[in-house]
């Protein structure tokens, strides 16, 4: 939601739909470059799909609202299970666990059956060309992407809100070594392989990649805007990020 210029926002209200009526709920707002990012407080709300309305009002009494669907999962996450909310339009996601089955047709089977997923886009690095290359999947004629792995980020376009649920593990089975992920000079579409919500970018990237990092962005699917990430930013499980680095690293 764009806050506009010249007229200050006077207040923002949050409501969720229950029993045929909109019910007030708590939330918070941050504004960067006239763009709102919102966080919903779902304490006490039943788990499952929730329709949420956010309304901003300026000092002249003008209002602007948007509605979104959100999958609520209060309480501790189920061990070995990933739940990723997907909004209508583009979502930038990654695999916070190593999927038990990395086949894209298996992972997206429910989304494909419901007709909610339009396409997936990846930007892997091509060693031969020395550049990132675009790859696409749409479940039909475009099948460049056959697997969804931990490590990279993926764009997924949705025609209606849904949720991606899959099983996985934090580490590979023995005797395989713990995973590490290469990044290359320039832009990289990376993931965040962790279910821990309190990890800063500098701790996840490590000292060498952090020192080489030039710029990093996340994406807010609810607002449709990029969000700038610093080394002190807390990364979000299930999200993907564009990151530019000056040198190759791991």
Protein Blocks (a to p, Z undefined) as FASTA:
>chain_A
ZZbehiacfbdcddddeehiacddddddddeehiacddddfehiacdddddddddddfko
pacdddddddddedjddehiacddddehjdddddfbdcfblcfklmmmmmmmnopafbdc
dddddfklopacddddehimbckbfbdcehiacddddfbdcdddddddfbdcdfbdcddd
dddehjdddddddfbfkbcfklmnommlmmmpmbdcdddfknopacdddfklccdehiac
ddddfbdcZZ
